[in-house]
């Protein structure tokens, strides 16, 4: 018998997990920009890792509320790498099933 080893990302469950993680990151970014920080006059940059970065120049000050929102967002993004399929909601799993058909 010949066994072919597959990387975690190549298996169906690995693809599913990667999709769920990417989808969760996109939803968190959408929530940050559209809901939490709506109407804020500061420029917020989203990095490749989907973390928020607030650059303050021209003497503009950020409020404690904005700082807390960005720190919480970055914390939630950093937790995603340790998630398993069982940690996602049924709605997120159904979105994957709909996309994979």
C-alpha positions in Angstrom: 0.0 0.0 0.0 1.2 3.5 -0.8 0.1 6.3 1.5 0.1 9.8 0.2 0.6 12.4 2.8 -1.4 15.5 2.4 -0.8 18.8 4.0 -3.4 20.1 6.4 -4.5 22.8 3.9 -5.0 20.3 1.1 -7.6 18.1 2.9 -11.3 18.9 2.7 -11.4 19.7 6.4 -8.4 22.0 6.1 -9.9 23.9 3.2 -13.1 24.2 5.3 -11.2 25.5 8.3 -9.3 28.1 6.2 -12.5 29.3 4.6 -14.2 29.7 8.0 -11.2 31.6 9.4 -11.0 33.9 6.4 -14.7 34.5 6.5 -14.6 35.3 10.2 -11.7 37.8 9.7 -13.7 39.6 6.9 -16.8 39.8 9.1 -14.8 41.2 12.0 -13.3 43.9 9.7 -16.7 44.7 8.3 -18.1 45.0 11.8 -15.2 47.3 12.9 -15.5 49.7 10.0 -19.3 49.7 9.4 -20.6 49.4 12.9 -18.1 50.1 15.7 -16.2 53.0 14.1 -18.9 54.5 11.9 -18.4 58.3 11.8 -14.9 58.4 13.2 -12.7 61.0 11.5 -9.4 59.1 11.9 -7.7 57.0 9.2 -7.7 53.4 10.1 -5.5 51.0 8.1 -6.2 47.3 7.8 -3.0 45.2 7.5 -2.6 42.0 5.5 -3.3 40.1 8.6 -6.6 41.9 9.0 -5.5 43.8 12.1 -6.4 47.5 12.5 -3.8 50.1 12.7 -4.6 53.7 13.7 -2.0 56.2 12.6 -2.3 59.5 14.4 -0.6 62.6 12.9 -1.3 66.3 12.8 -1.8 66.4 16.5 -5.1 64.5 16.4 -6.0 62.6 19.6 -7.9 59.4 19.7 -10.5 58.8 22.4 -10.3 55.9 24.8 -13.4 54.4 23.2 -11.6 54.2 19.8 -8.5 52.7 21.3 -10.5 50.0 23.1 -12.4 49.1 20.0 -9.2 48.7 18.0 -7.4 46.7 20.7 -10.4 44.4 21.1 -10.6 43.9 17.3 -6.9 43.0 17.1 -7.3 40.6 20.0 -10.2 38.8 18.2 -8.2 38.6 15.0 -5.2 37.1 16.8 -7.5 34.4 18.4 -8.7 33.2 15.0 -5.5 31.2 14.3 -6.3 28.8 17.2 -9.9 28.1 16.3 -11.2 24.8 15.2 -14.3 24.0 13.1 -16.3 23.3 16.3 -15.7 26.9 17.4 -17.7 28.4 14.5 -21.4 29.1 14.4 -23.9 27.1 12.4 -24.5 30.2 10.3 -20.8 30.4 9.3 -20.6 26.6 8.5 -23.7 26.9 6.3 -22.1 29.8 4.5 -19.2 27.5 3.7 -21.6 24.7 2.5 -23.4 27.2 0.3 -20.1 28.4 -1.2 -18.7 24.9 -1.8 -21.7 23.7 -3.8 
